[in-house]
Amino acid sequence: MGRHRVFITRAQVTWQYYEALNALGMRLLRLLALSLDLPAEHFTPMFTAPLVTLRPLHYGAHTDYGMLTILATDDVPGGLQVG
């Protein structure tokens, strides 16, 4: 039973993190619209059912297929390699 509680807690924390990142993405889209002299909600209708993927892994080579990619970084210098 103890293992089951840990799994539920991890799922709840992961879902909260997912929701926070989705909200951050929508906020970034509003800021992007404003920076382009568009109404803040310009992109909102295009993201009523956004394709959001949470990948809590170490990122290697990959291809992005969405509008925004939000990466959590560690303390290792170098940043994101774009090629």
PyMOL Python script that loads the backbone (N, CA, C, O; Angstrom):
from pymol import cmd

cmd.read_pdbstr("""\
ATOM      1  N   MET A   1       0.822  -1.194   0.000  1.00  0.00           N
ATOM      2  CA  MET A   1       0.000   0.000   0.000  1.00  0.00           C
ATOM      3  C   MET A   1       0.867   1.260   0.000  1.00  0.00           C
ATOM      4  O   MET A   1       0.506   2.265  -0.612  1.00  0.00           O
ATOM      5  N   GLY A   2       2.009   1.204   0.686  1.00  0.00           N
ATOM      6  CA  GLY A   2       2.892   2.354   0.702  1.00  0.00           C
ATOM      7  C   GLY A   2       3.397   2.729  -0.679  1.00  0.00           C
ATOM      8  O   GLY A   2       3.505   3.913  -0.998  1.00  0.00           O
ATOM      9  N   ARG A   3       3.708   1.740  -1.500  1.00  0.00           N
ATOM     10  CA  ARG A   3       4.158   2.011  -2.877  1.00  0.00           C
ATOM     11  C   ARG A   3       3.070   2.701  -3.690  1.00  0.00           C
ATOM     12  O   ARG A   3       3.347   3.607  -4.476  1.00  0.00           O
ATOM     13  N   HIS A   4       1.849   2.270  -3.494  1.00  0.00           N
ATOM     14  CA  HIS A   4       0.729   2.857  -4.226  1.00  0.00           C
ATOM     15  C   HIS A   4       0.587   4.343  -3.892  1.00  0.00           C
ATOM     16  O   HIS A   4       0.344   5.152  -4.788  1.00  0.00           O
ATOM     17  N   ARG A   5       0.731   4.705  -2.649  1.00  0.00           N
ATOM     18  CA  ARG A   5       0.635   6.114  -2.262  1.00  0.00           C
ATOM     19  C   ARG A   5       1.747   6.943  -2.902  1.00  0.00           C
ATOM     20  O   ARG A   5       1.504   8.072  -3.330  1.00  0.00           O
ATOM     21  N   VAL A   6       2.958   6.402  -2.972  1.00  0.00           N
ATOM     22  CA  VAL A   6       4.062   7.119  -3.606  1.00  0.00           C
ATOM     23  C   VAL A   6       3.740   7.345  -5.081  1.00  0.00           C
ATOM     24  O   VAL A   6       3.991   8.432  -5.602  1.00  0.00           O
ATOM     25  N   PHE A   7       3.190   6.343  -5.762  1.00  0.00           N
ATOM     26  CA  PHE A   7       2.833   6.476  -7.166  1.00  0.00           C
ATOM     27  C   PHE A   7       1.777   7.551  -7.371  1.00  0.00           C
ATOM     28  O   PHE A   7       1.891   8.361  -8.291  1.00  0.00           O
ATOM     29  N   ILE A   8       0.760   7.571  -6.532  1.00  0.00           N
ATOM     30  CA  ILE A   8      -0.286   8.587  -6.654  1.00  0.00           C
ATOM     31  C   ILE A   8       0.308   9.971  -6.410  1.00  0.00           C
ATOM     32  O   ILE A   8      -0.018  10.915  -7.129  1.00  0.00           O
ATOM     33  N   THR A   9       1.155  10.102  -5.430  1.00  0.00           N
ATOM     34  CA  THR A   9       1.774  11.398  -5.135  1.00  0.00           C
ATOM     35  C   THR A   9       2.624  11.851  -6.310  1.00  0.00           C
ATOM     36  O   THR A   9       2.578  13.020  -6.691  1.00  0.00           O
ATOM     37  N   ARG A  10       3.394  10.950  -6.884  1.00  0.00           N
ATOM     38  CA  ARG A  10       4.222  11.311  -8.036  1.00  0.00           C
ATOM     39  C   ARG A  10       3.337  11.737  -9.213  1.00  0.00           C
ATOM     40  O   ARG A  10       3.655  12.703  -9.907  1.00  0.00           O
ATOM     41  N   ALA A  11       2.250  11.036  -9.437  1.00  0.00           N
ATOM     42  CA  ALA A  11       1.333  11.390 -10.524  1.00  0.00           C
ATOM     43  C   ALA A  11       0.716  12.764 -10.283  1.00  0.00           C
ATOM     44  O   ALA A  11       0.578  13.555 -11.216  1.00  0.00           O
ATOM     45  N   GLN A  12       0.350  13.048  -9.051  1.00  0.00           N
ATOM     46  CA  GLN A  12      -0.245  14.347  -8.740  1.00  0.00           C
ATOM     47  C   GLN A  12       0.762  15.469  -8.944  1.00  0.00           C
ATOM     48  O   GLN A  12       0.429  16.509  -9.511  1.00  0.00           O
ATOM     49  N   VAL A  13       1.976  15.266  -8.492  1.00  0.00           N
ATOM     50  CA  VAL A  13       3.023  16.284  -8.654  1.00  0.00           C
ATOM     51  C   VAL A  13       3.335  16.478 -10.137  1.00  0.00           C
ATOM     52  O   VAL A  13       3.507  17.611 -10.586  1.00  0.00           O
ATOM     53  N   THR A  14       3.409  15.395 -10.894  1.00  0.00           N
ATOM     54  CA  THR A  14       3.675  15.487 -12.325  1.00  0.00           C
ATOM     55  C   THR A  14       2.561  16.253 -13.020  1.00  0.00           C
ATOM     56  O   THR A  14       2.831  17.092 -13.879  1.00  0.00           O
ATOM     57  N   TRP A  15       1.300  15.973 -12.655  1.00  0.00           N
ATOM     58  CA  TRP A  15       0.174  16.679 -13.267  1.00  0.00           C
ATOM     59  C   TRP A  15       0.221  18.177 -12.942  1.00  0.00           C
ATOM     60  O   TRP A  15      -0.042  19.010 -13.810  1.00  0.00           O
ATOM     61  N   GLN A  16       0.556  18.516 -11.700  1.00  0.00           N
ATOM     62  CA  GLN A  16       0.659  19.929 -11.324  1.00  0.00           C
ATOM     63  C   GLN A  16       1.760  20.613 -12.129  1.00  0.00           C
ATOM     64  O   GLN A  16       1.586  21.749 -12.570  1.00  0.00           O
ATOM     65  N   TYR A  17       2.879  19.943 -12.324  1.00  0.00           N
ATOM     66  CA  TYR A  17       3.985  20.485 -13.115  1.00  0.00           C
ATOM     67  C   TYR A  17       3.543  20.678 -14.565  1.00  0.00           C
ATOM     68  O   TYR A  17       3.831  21.709 -15.173  1.00  0.00           O
ATOM     69  N   TYR A  18       2.855  19.701 -15.109  1.00  0.00           N
ATOM     70  CA  TYR A  18       2.316  19.772 -16.466  1.00  0.00           C
ATOM     71  C   TYR A  18       1.388  20.973 -16.616  1.00  0.00           C
ATOM     72  O   TYR A  18       1.509  21.734 -17.577  1.00  0.00           O
ATOM     73  N   GLU A  19       0.469  21.147 -15.681  1.00  0.00           N
ATOM     74  CA  GLU A  19      -0.475  22.268 -15.719  1.00  0.00           C
ATOM     75  C   GLU A  19       0.266  23.608 -15.639  1.00  0.00           C
ATOM     76  O   GLU A  19      -0.084  24.556 -16.342  1.00  0.00           O
ATOM     77  N   ALA A  20       1.283  23.680 -14.786  1.00  0.00           N
ATOM     78  CA  ALA A  20       2.054  24.917 -14.649  1.00  0.00           C
ATOM     79  C   ALA A  20       2.796  25.243 -15.949  1.00  0.00           C
ATOM     80  O   ALA A  20       2.840  26.400 -16.366  1.00  0.00           O
ATOM     81  N   LEU A  21       3.377  24.226 -16.588  1.00  0.00           N
ATOM     82  CA  LEU A  21       4.083  24.464 -17.848  1.00  0.00           C
ATOM     83  C   LEU A  21       3.121  24.843 -18.968  1.00  0.00           C
ATOM     84  O   LEU A  21       3.448  25.683 -19.806  1.00  0.00           O
ATOM     85  N   ASN A  22       1.954  24.240 -18.989  1.00  0.00           N
ATOM     86  CA  ASN A  22       0.955  24.610 -19.989  1.00  0.00           C
ATOM     87  C   ASN A  22       0.533  26.066 -19.799  1.00  0.00           C
ATOM     88  O   ASN A  22       0.416  26.810 -20.773  1.00  0.00           O
ATOM     89  N   ALA A  23       0.307  26.473 -18.554  1.00  0.00           N
ATOM     90  CA  ALA A  23      -0.049  27.866 -18.266  1.00  0.00           C
ATOM     91  C   ALA A  23       1.089  28.806 -18.673  1.00  0.00           C
ATOM     92  O   ALA A  23       0.843  29.876 -19.230  1.00  0.00           O
ATOM     93  N   LEU A  24       2.328  28.408 -18.396  1.00  0.00           N
ATOM     94  CA  LEU A  24       3.483  29.213 -18.803  1.00  0.00           C
ATOM     95  C   LEU A  24       3.530  29.357 -20.322  1.00  0.00           C
ATOM     96  O   LEU A  24       3.783  30.448 -20.833  1.00  0.00           O
ATOM     97  N   GLY A  25       3.291  28.270 -21.040  1.00  0.00           N
ATOM     98  CA  GLY A  25       3.277  28.321 -22.502  1.00  0.00           C
ATOM     99  C   GLY A  25       2.229  29.284 -23.024  1.00  0.00           C
ATOM    100  O   GLY A  25       2.493  30.056 -23.945  1.00  0.00           O
ATOM    101  N   MET A  26       1.038  29.242 -22.437  1.00  0.00           N
ATOM    102  CA  MET A  26      -0.022  30.159 -22.879  1.00  0.00           C
ATOM    103  C   MET A  26       0.345  31.607 -22.562  1.00  0.00           C
ATOM    104  O   MET A  26       0.041  32.514 -23.337  1.00  0.00           O
ATOM    105  N   ARG A  27       0.994  31.817 -21.434  1.00  0.00           N
ATOM    106  CA  ARG A  27       1.433  33.180 -21.092  1.00  0.00           C
ATOM    107  C   ARG A  27       2.501  33.663 -22.079  1.00  0.00           C
ATOM    108  O   ARG A  27       2.485  34.816 -22.511  1.00  0.00           O
ATOM    109  N   LEU A  28       3.425  32.767 -22.426  1.00  0.00           N
ATOM    110  CA  LEU A  28       4.457  33.131 -23.395  1.00  0.00           C
ATOM    111  C   LEU A  28       3.848  33.461 -24.757  1.00  0.00           C
ATOM    112  O   LEU A  28       4.328  34.359 -25.448  1.00  0.00           O
ATOM    113  N   LEU A  29       2.797  32.742 -25.146  1.00  0.00           N
ATOM    114  CA  LEU A  29       2.121  33.054 -26.411  1.00  0.00           C
ATOM    115  C   LEU A  29       1.476  34.432 -26.373  1.00  0.00           C
ATOM    116  O   LEU A  29       1.506  35.162 -27.364  1.00  0.00           O
ATOM    117  N   ARG A  30       0.889  34.792 -25.224  1.00  0.00           N
ATOM    118  CA  ARG A  30       0.313  36.142 -25.095  1.00  0.00           C
ATOM    119  C   ARG A  30       1.404  37.200 -25.202  1.00  0.00           C
ATOM    120  O   ARG A  30       1.219  38.219 -25.866  1.00  0.00           O
ATOM    121  N   LEU A  31       2.544  36.961 -24.550  1.00  0.00           N
ATOM    122  CA  LEU A  31       3.659  37.911 -24.625  1.00  0.00           C
ATOM    123  C   LEU A  31       4.223  37.999 -26.046  1.00  0.00           C
ATOM    124  O   LEU A  31       4.581  39.082 -26.509  1.00  0.00           O
ATOM    125  N   LEU A  32       4.300  36.862 -26.729  1.00  0.00           N
ATOM    126  CA  LEU A  32       4.758  36.867 -28.116  1.00  0.00           C
ATOM    127  C   LEU A  32       3.819  37.706 -28.980  1.00  0.00           C
ATOM    128  O   LEU A  32       4.271  38.504 -29.801  1.00  0.00           O
ATOM    129  N   ALA A  33       2.519  37.524 -28.794  1.00  0.00           N
ATOM    130  CA  ALA A  33       1.549  38.307 -29.571  1.00  0.00           C
ATOM    131  C   ALA A  33       1.739  39.795 -29.308  1.00  0.00           C
ATOM    132  O   ALA A  33       1.765  40.587 -30.250  1.00  0.00           O
ATOM    133  N   LEU A  34       1.869  40.180 -28.066  1.00  0.00           N
ATOM    134  CA  LEU A  34       2.058  41.595 -27.733  1.00  0.00           C
ATOM    135  C   LEU A  34       3.345  42.140 -28.342  1.00  0.00           C
ATOM    136  O   LEU A  34       3.387  43.280 -28.804  1.00  0.00           O
ATOM    137  N   SER A  35       4.401  41.315 -28.340  1.00  0.00           N
ATOM    138  CA  SER A  35       5.672  41.779 -28.907  1.00  0.00           C
ATOM    139  C   SER A  35       5.573  41.991 -30.418  1.00  0.00           C
ATOM    140  O   SER A  35       6.375  42.721 -31.001  1.00  0.00           O
ATOM    141  N   LEU A  36       4.594  41.356 -31.041  1.00  0.00           N
ATOM    142  CA  LEU A  36       4.365  41.514 -32.485  1.00  0.00           C
ATOM    143  C   LEU A  36       3.282  42.547 -32.783  1.00  0.00           C
ATOM    144  O   LEU A  36       2.777  42.627 -33.903  1.00  0.00           O
ATOM    145  N   ASP A  37       2.930  43.338 -31.762  1.00  0.00           N
ATOM    146  CA  ASP A  37       1.877  44.349 -31.867  1.00  0.00           C
ATOM    147  C   ASP A  37       0.527  43.748 -32.265  1.00  0.00           C
ATOM    148  O   ASP A  37      -0.247  44.359 -33.002  1.00  0.00           O
ATOM    149  N   LEU A  38       0.264  42.551 -31.768  1.00  0.00           N
ATOM    150  CA  LEU A  38      -1.020  41.875 -31.963  1.00  0.00           C
ATOM    151  C   LEU A  38      -1.772  41.895 -30.645  1.00  0.00           C
ATOM    152  O   LEU A  38      -1.156  42.112 -29.601  1.00  0.00           O
ATOM    153  N   PRO A  39      -3.084  41.675 -30.653  1.00  0.00           N
ATOM    154  CA  PRO A  39      -3.813  41.559 -29.394  1.00  0.00           C
ATOM    155  C   PRO A  39      -3.260  40.388 -28.573  1.00  0.00           C
ATOM    156  O   PRO A  39      -2.844  39.376 -29.138  1.00  0.00           O
ATOM    157  N   ALA A  40      -3.255  40.522 -27.275  1.00  0.00           N
ATOM    158  CA  ALA A  40      -2.674  39.500 -26.389  1.00  0.00           C
ATOM    159  C   ALA A  40      -3.245  38.112 -26.645  1.00  0.00           C
ATOM    160  O   ALA A  40      -2.518  37.122 -26.557  1.00  0.00           O
ATOM    161  N   GLU A  41      -4.520  38.024 -26.956  1.00  0.00           N
ATOM    162  CA  GLU A  41      -5.169  36.724 -27.144  1.00  0.00           C
ATOM    163  C   GLU A  41      -5.145  36.250 -28.602  1.00  0.00           C
ATOM    164  O   GLU A  41      -5.894  35.344 -28.968  1.00  0.00           O
ATOM    165  N   HIS A  42      -4.300  36.850 -29.424  1.00  0.00           N
ATOM    166  CA  HIS A  42      -4.261  36.511 -30.850  1.00  0.00           C
ATOM    167  C   HIS A  42      -4.078  35.009 -31.097  1.00  0.00           C
ATOM    168  O   HIS A  42      -4.763  34.443 -31.949  1.00  0.00           O
ATOM    169  N   PHE A  43      -3.177  34.361 -30.373  1.00  0.00           N
ATOM    170  CA  PHE A  43      -2.882  32.947 -30.602  1.00  0.00           C
ATOM    171  C   PHE A  43      -3.813  32.002 -29.838  1.00  0.00           C
ATOM    172  O   PHE A  43      -3.849  30.810 -30.141  1.00  0.00           O
ATOM    173  N   THR A  44      -4.556  32.501 -28.867  1.00  0.00           N
ATOM    174  CA  THR A  44      -5.379  31.649 -28.006  1.00  0.00           C
ATOM    175  C   THR A  44      -6.328  30.736 -28.775  1.00  0.00           C
ATOM    176  O   THR A  44      -6.398  29.552 -28.445  1.00  0.00           O
ATOM    177  N   PRO A  45      -7.065  31.214 -29.783  1.00  0.00           N
ATOM    178  CA  PRO A  45      -7.973  30.312 -30.498  1.00  0.00           C
ATOM    179  C   PRO A  45      -7.264  29.141 -31.186  1.00  0.00           C
ATOM    180  O   PRO A  45      -7.874  28.105 -31.448  1.00  0.00           O
ATOM    181  N   MET A  46      -5.987  29.314 -31.471  1.00  0.00           N
ATOM    182  CA  MET A  46      -5.229  28.260 -32.143  1.00  0.00           C
ATOM    183  C   MET A  46      -4.750  27.185 -31.172  1.00  0.00           C
ATOM    184  O   MET A  46      -4.231  26.148 -31.586  1.00  0.00           O
ATOM    185  N   PHE A  47      -4.932  27.446 -29.863  1.00  0.00           N
ATOM    186  CA  PHE A  47      -4.438  26.519 -28.849  1.00  0.00           C
ATOM    187  C   PHE A  47      -5.526  26.128 -27.860  1.00  0.00           C
ATOM    188  O   PHE A  47      -5.258  25.960 -26.671  1.00  0.00           O
ATOM    189  N   THR A  48      -6.758  25.981 -28.352  1.00  0.00           N
ATOM    190  CA  THR A  48      -7.841  25.550 -27.459  1.00  0.00           C
ATOM    191  C   THR A  48      -7.652  24.095 -27.042  1.00  0.00           C
ATOM    192  O   THR A  48      -8.073  23.703 -25.953  1.00  0.00           O
ATOM    193  N   ALA A  49      -7.033  23.306 -27.882  1.00  0.00           N
ATOM    194  CA  ALA A  49      -6.673  21.921 -27.554  1.00  0.00           C
ATOM    195  C   ALA A  49      -5.203  21.735 -27.925  1.00  0.00           C
ATOM    196  O   ALA A  49      -4.888  21.045 -28.894  1.00  0.00           O
ATOM    197  N   PRO A  50      -4.299  22.355 -27.147  1.00  0.00           N
ATOM    198  CA  PRO A  50      -2.887  22.320 -27.526  1.00  0.00           C
ATOM    199  C   PRO A  50      -2.307  20.913 -27.458  1.00  0.00           C
ATOM    200  O   PRO A  50      -2.728  20.093 -26.642  1.00  0.00           O
ATOM    201  N   LEU A  51      -1.353  20.653 -28.311  1.00  0.00           N
ATOM    202  CA  LEU A  51      -0.605  19.408 -28.290  1.00  0.00           C
ATOM    203  C   LEU A  51       0.549  19.629 -27.320  1.00  0.00           C
ATOM    204  O   LEU A  51       1.567  20.226 -27.674  1.00  0.00           O
ATOM    205  N   VAL A  52       0.381  19.146 -26.105  1.00  0.00           N
ATOM    206  CA  VAL A  52       1.368  19.367 -25.052  1.00  0.00           C
ATOM    207  C   VAL A  52       1.946  18.019 -24.654  1.00  0.00           C
ATOM    208  O   VAL A  52       1.207  17.073 -24.383  1.00  0.00           O
ATOM    209  N   THR A  53       3.262  17.937 -24.621  1.00  0.00           N
ATOM    210  CA  THR A  53       3.937  16.724 -24.198  1.00  0.00           C
ATOM    211  C   THR A  53       4.887  17.070 -23.077  1.00  0.00           C
ATOM    212  O   THR A  53       5.683  18.003 -23.189  1.00  0.00           O
ATOM    213  N   LEU A  54       4.803  16.319 -21.998  1.00  0.00           N
ATOM    214  CA  LEU A  54       5.735  16.494 -20.885  1.00  0.00           C
ATOM    215  C   LEU A  54       6.703  15.326 -20.934  1.00  0.00           C
ATOM    216  O   LEU A  54       6.306  14.170 -20.793  1.00  0.00           O
ATOM    217  N   ARG A  55       7.961  15.633 -21.132  1.00  0.00           N
ATOM    218  CA  ARG A  55       8.992  14.597 -21.183  1.00  0.00           C
ATOM    219  C   ARG A  55      10.001  14.843 -20.070  1.00  0.00           C
ATOM    220  O   ARG A  55      10.988  15.551 -20.268  1.00  0.00           O
ATOM    221  N   PRO A  56       9.757  14.265 -18.911  1.00  0.00           N
ATOM    222  CA  PRO A  56      10.706  14.470 -17.798  1.00  0.00           C
ATOM    223  C   PRO A  56      11.916  13.552 -17.927  1.00  0.00           C
ATOM    224  O   PRO A  56      12.123  12.661 -17.103  1.00  0.00           O
ATOM    225  N   LEU A  57      12.703  13.775 -18.961  1.00  0.00           N
ATOM    226  CA  LEU A  57      13.882  12.971 -19.233  1.00  0.00           C
ATOM    227  C   LEU A  57      15.074  13.870 -19.489  1.00  0.00           C
ATOM    228  O   LEU A  57      14.956  15.093 -19.565  1.00  0.00           O
ATOM    229  N   HIS A  58      16.197  13.244 -19.615  1.00  0.00           N
ATOM    230  CA  HIS A  58      17.379  13.970 -20.090  1.00  0.00           C
ATOM    231  C   HIS A  58      17.244  14.067 -21.603  1.00  0.00           C
ATOM    232  O   HIS A  58      17.133  13.045 -22.281  1.00  0.00           O
ATOM    233  N   TYR A  59      17.253  15.272 -22.135  1.00  0.00           N
ATOM    234  CA  TYR A  59      17.065  15.477 -23.568  1.00  0.00           C
ATOM    235  C   TYR A  59      18.349  15.184 -24.317  1.00  0.00           C
ATOM    236  O   TYR A  59      19.416  15.687 -23.968  1.00  0.00           O
ATOM    237  N   GLY A  60      18.238  14.380 -25.331  1.00  0.00           N
ATOM    238  CA  GLY A  60      19.319  14.177 -26.280  1.00  0.00           C
ATOM    239  C   GLY A  60      18.910  14.836 -27.578  1.00  0.00           C
ATOM    240  O   GLY A  60      18.202  15.843 -27.577  1.00  0.00           O
ATOM    241  N   ALA A  61      19.344  14.281 -28.659  1.00  0.00           N
ATOM    242  CA  ALA A  61      18.941  14.810 -29.964  1.00  0.00           C
ATOM    243  C   ALA A  61      17.437  14.601 -30.124  1.00  0.00           C
ATOM    244  O   ALA A  61      16.914  13.530 -29.813  1.00  0.00           O
ATOM    245  N   HIS A  62      16.761  15.612 -30.603  1.00  0.00           N
ATOM    246  CA  HIS A  62      15.312  15.511 -30.775  1.00  0.00           C
ATOM    247  C   HIS A  62      14.843  16.526 -31.811  1.00  0.00           C
ATOM    248  O   HIS A  62      15.591  17.414 -32.221  1.00  0.00           O
ATOM    249  N   THR A  63      13.616  16.376 -32.214  1.00  0.00           N
ATOM    250  CA  THR A  63      12.987  17.304 -33.140  1.00  0.00           C
ATOM    251  C   THR A  63      11.748  17.868 -32.478  1.00  0.00           C
ATOM    252  O   THR A  63      10.946  17.114 -31.926  1.00  0.00           O
ATOM    253  N   ASP A  64      11.577  19.166 -32.523  1.00  0.00           N
ATOM    254  CA  ASP A  64      10.392  19.803 -31.966  1.00  0.00           C
ATOM    255  C   ASP A  64       9.324  19.892 -33.034  1.00  0.00           C
ATOM    256  O   ASP A  64       9.628  20.119 -34.205  1.00  0.00           O
ATOM    257  N   TYR A  65       8.094  19.717 -32.645  1.00  0.00           N
ATOM    258  CA  TYR A  65       6.995  19.751 -33.597  1.00  0.00           C
ATOM    259  C   TYR A  65       5.894  20.708 -33.180  1.00  0.00           C
ATOM    260  O   TYR A  65       4.841  20.742 -33.817  1.00  0.00           O
ATOM    261  N   GLY A  66       6.106  21.479 -32.136  1.00  0.00           N
ATOM    262  CA  GLY A  66       5.075  22.379 -31.660  1.00  0.00           C
ATOM    263  C   GLY A  66       5.473  23.833 -31.804  1.00  0.00           C
ATOM    264  O   GLY A  66       6.455  24.168 -32.467  1.00  0.00           O
ATOM    265  N   MET A  67       4.695  24.680 -31.174  1.00  0.00           N
ATOM    266  CA  MET A  67       4.920  26.122 -31.239  1.00  0.00           C
ATOM    267  C   MET A  67       6.056  26.543 -30.305  1.00  0.00           C
ATOM    268  O   MET A  67       6.908  27.343 -30.689  1.00  0.00           O
ATOM    269  N   LEU A  68       6.072  26.012 -29.088  1.00  0.00           N
ATOM    270  CA  LEU A  68       7.071  26.379 -28.082  1.00  0.00           C
ATOM    271  C   LEU A  68       7.681  25.124 -27.468  1.00  0.00           C
ATOM    272  O   LEU A  68       7.024  24.090 -27.357  1.00  0.00           O
ATOM    273  N   THR A  69       8.931  25.230 -27.076  1.00  0.00           N
ATOM    274  CA  THR A  69       9.568  24.185 -26.286  1.00  0.00           C
ATOM    275  C   THR A  69      10.112  24.851 -25.038  1.00  0.00           C
ATOM    276  O   THR A  69      10.888  25.804 -25.119  1.00  0.00           O
ATOM    277  N   ILE A  70       9.709  24.352 -23.896  1.00  0.00           N
ATOM    278  CA  ILE A  70      10.176  24.881 -22.613  1.00  0.00           C
ATOM    279  C   ILE A  70      11.067  23.812 -21.996  1.00  0.00           C
ATOM    280  O   ILE A  70      10.615  22.703 -21.712  1.00  0.00           O
ATOM    281  N   LEU A  71      12.326  24.150 -21.792  1.00  0.00           N
ATOM    282  CA  LEU A  71      13.276  23.199 -21.227  1.00  0.00           C
ATOM    283  C   LEU A  71      13.712  23.649 -19.840  1.00  0.00           C
ATOM    284  O   LEU A  71      14.061  24.810 -19.627  1.00  0.00           O
ATOM    285  N   ALA A  72      13.685  22.713 -18.904  1.00  0.00           N
ATOM    286  CA  ALA A  72      14.269  22.969 -17.588  1.00  0.00           C
ATOM    287  C   ALA A  72      15.760  22.689 -17.727  1.00  0.00           C
ATOM    288  O   ALA A  72      16.150  21.617 -18.190  1.00  0.00           O
ATOM    289  N   THR A  73      16.582  23.629 -17.335  1.00  0.00           N
ATOM    290  CA  THR A  73      18.032  23.445 -17.468  1.00  0.00           C
ATOM    291  C   THR A  73      18.650  23.161 -16.118  1.00  0.00           C
ATOM    292  O   THR A  73      18.065  23.453 -15.075  1.00  0.00           O
ATOM    293  N   ASP A  74      19.834  22.591 -16.151  1.00  0.00           N
ATOM    294  CA  ASP A  74      20.568  22.359 -14.926  1.00  0.00           C
ATOM    295  C   ASP A  74      21.698  23.380 -14.851  1.00  0.00           C
ATOM    296  O   ASP A  74      21.704  24.366 -15.589  1.00  0.00           O
ATOM    297  N   ASP A  75      22.631  23.144 -13.979  1.00  0.00           N
ATOM    298  CA  ASP A  75      23.723  24.101 -13.785  1.00  0.00           C
ATOM    299  C   ASP A  75      24.898  23.875 -14.746  1.00  0.00           C
ATOM    300  O   ASP A  75      25.951  24.492 -14.582  1.00  0.00           O
ATOM    301  N   VAL A  76      24.736  23.018 -15.726  1.00  0.00           N
ATOM    302  CA  VAL A  76      25.804  22.746 -16.675  1.00  0.00           C
ATOM    303  C   VAL A  76      25.787  23.818 -17.753  1.00  0.00           C
ATOM    304  O   VAL A  76      24.766  24.012 -18.413  1.00  0.00           O
ATOM    305  N   PRO A  77      26.919  24.527 -17.943  1.00  0.00           N
ATOM    306  CA  PRO A  77      26.949  25.573 -18.968  1.00  0.00           C
ATOM    307  C   PRO A  77      26.858  24.966 -20.369  1.00  0.00           C
ATOM    308  O   PRO A  77      27.216  23.807 -20.577  1.00  0.00           O
ATOM    309  N   GLY A  78      26.385  25.743 -21.300  1.00  0.00           N
ATOM    310  CA  GLY A  78      26.340  25.298 -22.682  1.00  0.00           C
ATOM    311  C   GLY A  78      24.986  25.543 -23.312  1.00  0.00           C
ATOM    312  O   GLY A  78      24.914  25.902 -24.488  1.00  0.00           O
ATOM    313  N   GLY A  79      23.911  25.359 -22.565  1.00  0.00           N
ATOM    314  CA  GLY A  79      22.590  25.651 -23.083  1.00  0.00           C
ATOM    315  C   GLY A  79      22.099  24.653 -24.110  1.00  0.00           C
ATOM    316  O   GLY A  79      22.593  23.528 -24.186  1.00  0.00           O
ATOM    317  N   LEU A  80      21.136  25.068 -24.888  1.00  0.00           N
ATOM    318  CA  LEU A  80      20.499  24.245 -25.900  1.00  0.00           C
ATOM    319  C   LEU A  80      21.267  24.348 -27.201  1.00  0.00           C
ATOM    320  O   LEU A  80      21.557  25.447 -27.674  1.00  0.00           O
ATOM    321  N   GLN A  81      21.595  23.207 -27.777  1.00  0.00           N
ATOM    322  CA  GLN A  81      22.290  23.189 -29.055  1.00  0.00           C
ATOM    323  C   GLN A  81      21.253  23.145 -30.167  1.00  0.00           C
ATOM    324  O   GLN A  81      20.384  22.273 -30.181  1.00  0.00           O
ATOM    325  N   VAL A  82      21.345  24.077 -31.084  1.00  0.00           N
ATOM    326  CA  VAL A  82      20.437  24.141 -32.221  1.00  0.00           C
ATOM    327  C   VAL A  82      21.256  23.843 -33.469  1.00  0.00           C
ATOM    328  O   VAL A  82      22.286  24.470 -33.721  1.00  0.00           O
ATOM    329  N   GLY A  83      20.784  22.883 -34.239  1.00  0.00           N
ATOM    330  CA  GLY A  83      21.584  22.510 -35.400  1.00  0.00           C
ATOM    331  C   GLY A  83      20.779  22.379 -36.659  1.00  0.00           C
ATOM    332  O   GLY A  83      21.330  22.070 -37.715  1.00  0.00           O
TER     333      GLY A  83
END
""", "prot")
cmd.dss("prot")
cmd.show_as("cartoon", "prot")
cmd.util.cbc("prot")
cmd.orient("prot")
